[in-house]
Amino acid sequence: MPEPAQNDRLREEFNRWAEAGRGEGMEHDHLPIVLPVLDRLSLAPTDNILDVGCGAGWLARLLAEQVPEGRVVGIDISDQMIRRARRKHSELDNVMFAVGEAEEIPWDANFFDRVISVESAYYWPDPRRALREIFRVLIEGGSAWLLINYYLDNPHAHQWAEALTVPAHLLSADDWSAMFRESGFAGVQHARIPDPTPAPETYQGRWFRDAAQLRAFREQGALLVHGAKPRL
Ligand SMILES: C[S@@+](CC[C@H](N)C(=O)[O-])C[C@H]1O[C@@H](n2cnc3c(N)ncnc32)[C@H](O)[C@@H]1O
């Protein structure tokens, strides 16, 4: 179980991101790697979906369009992200947002058809516990989908460790897959999702050394890990 101090630190950091408007900004950055994953989810209109670490809720909005007879729930450790997500999406009647931790999901067991999480899992203080929680809230035959850009097999993101102000796990595709299997998931697979966005001529941000590194990072792509809760 994560120390309360670890969670406080995450909450404070991502509340700062929310207040700076970065929750909404992530739609632009993450959409190119999320769209191919949405295609793979094979959603039915009645599906119930959980988005763990939902940020400002843009993905919940996209998912809600695909499950008009189901429900989308977004949870996030940052109360400020959730406040903004609720404010922005109050007109959607099949979406709700709740403050909650991946390690203790505030929902009943055996409810969701799909669980998705984008660019959040490497921050979870106890990813093993979080995966067991995701397994718990899935129905039998449901599946979990984690998409992350910070992982061991893509060296072009390793420098993020110095730029991030909260701890993050630098794990390989095999490490994540093993954790899925240890949590009970079957049919565990992983894939790379390249980002086709053309890199700019020059780069002056703080996440990459230069435009060439940003290009290489996008070519290597995000890591997608997924698995299913077996039917008994
Ligand atoms: C980089 S942002 C990504 C947000 C969103 N998925 C997106 O793509 O725009 C990471 C999010 O994960 C959330 N987060 C980090 N650790 C968490 C945890 N243990 N439980 C729930 N949410 C967490 C943060 O508050 C933040 O909103």
The ligand as an ORCA input file, in Angstrom:
! r2SCAN-3c Opt
* xyz 0 1
  C       0.374     12.536    -17.305
  S      -1.222     12.655    -16.616
  C      -2.240     11.857    -17.817
  C      -3.691     12.226    -17.672
  C      -4.634     11.649    -18.729
  N      -4.646     10.209    -18.719
  C      -4.296     12.178    -20.088
  O      -3.808     11.404    -20.947
  O      -4.505     13.360    -20.345
  C      -1.144     11.452    -15.312
  C      -2.410     11.418    -14.466
  O      -2.351     10.270    -13.580
  C      -2.862     10.670    -12.327
  N      -2.328      9.754    -11.297
  C      -1.037      9.612    -10.923
  N      -0.938      8.670     -9.969
  C      -2.188      8.203     -9.744
  C      -2.724      7.195     -8.882
  N      -1.954      6.496     -8.044
  N      -4.050      6.979     -8.923
  C      -4.858      7.683     -9.759
  N      -4.402      8.646    -10.589
  C      -3.076      8.890    -10.596
  C      -2.398     12.109    -12.178
  O      -3.101     12.828    -11.202
  C      -2.564     12.660    -13.581
  O      -3.826     13.251    -13.776
*
